[in-house]
């Protein structure tokens, strides 16, 4: 009986305990502010995982489409995250492979990018996210007060705002937790029936 109750408790704990996992976000950057030398629209999806002991998340994947109004700039089209721009210490940075950018690929879900020198509210700090746009480096970072800047390897710069919307959580974690609970309950009742027989 003690073993069965232990299994039931374990199943319940698995079913209700939070699981640190990837969270996805829908993302758009639109150059709505004056001062840049081009108009850029970026739309995509990124995923993050929490950095232990902080309110900062590490961006683990990022893909989408980068559209630039300058037809002579080859940094256009599909983009992906450049993992060489990642660091796991909140607010720290690394140099991009070309040396053109300092970056950290970190996301501040509460909008407080102050650890990386951007004033709140800012989802990206002053170092931002490093992207590969059709083979070229590009960076989007927070300037604080909900403004952002983008820059690419061809000296195209743009200022604007971003929209970040959480994607629904995957049902696989919920299913795993419910399965563990169902297994524990089944084992409990089987053990109880075998003792009564």
Buried (B, 14 or more C-beta within 10 A) or exposed (E): EEEBEEBBEBBBEBBEEEEEEBBBBBBBBBBEBEEBEBBBBBBBBBBBBBBEEBEBBBBBBBBBEBEBBBEEBBBBEEBBBBEBBBBBEBBBBBEBEEEBBBBBBBBBBEEBBBBBBBBBBBBBBBBBBBBBBBEBBBBBBBBBEBBBBBBBBBEBBBBBEBEBEEEEEEEEEEEEBBEBBEBBBEBBEEBEEEEEE
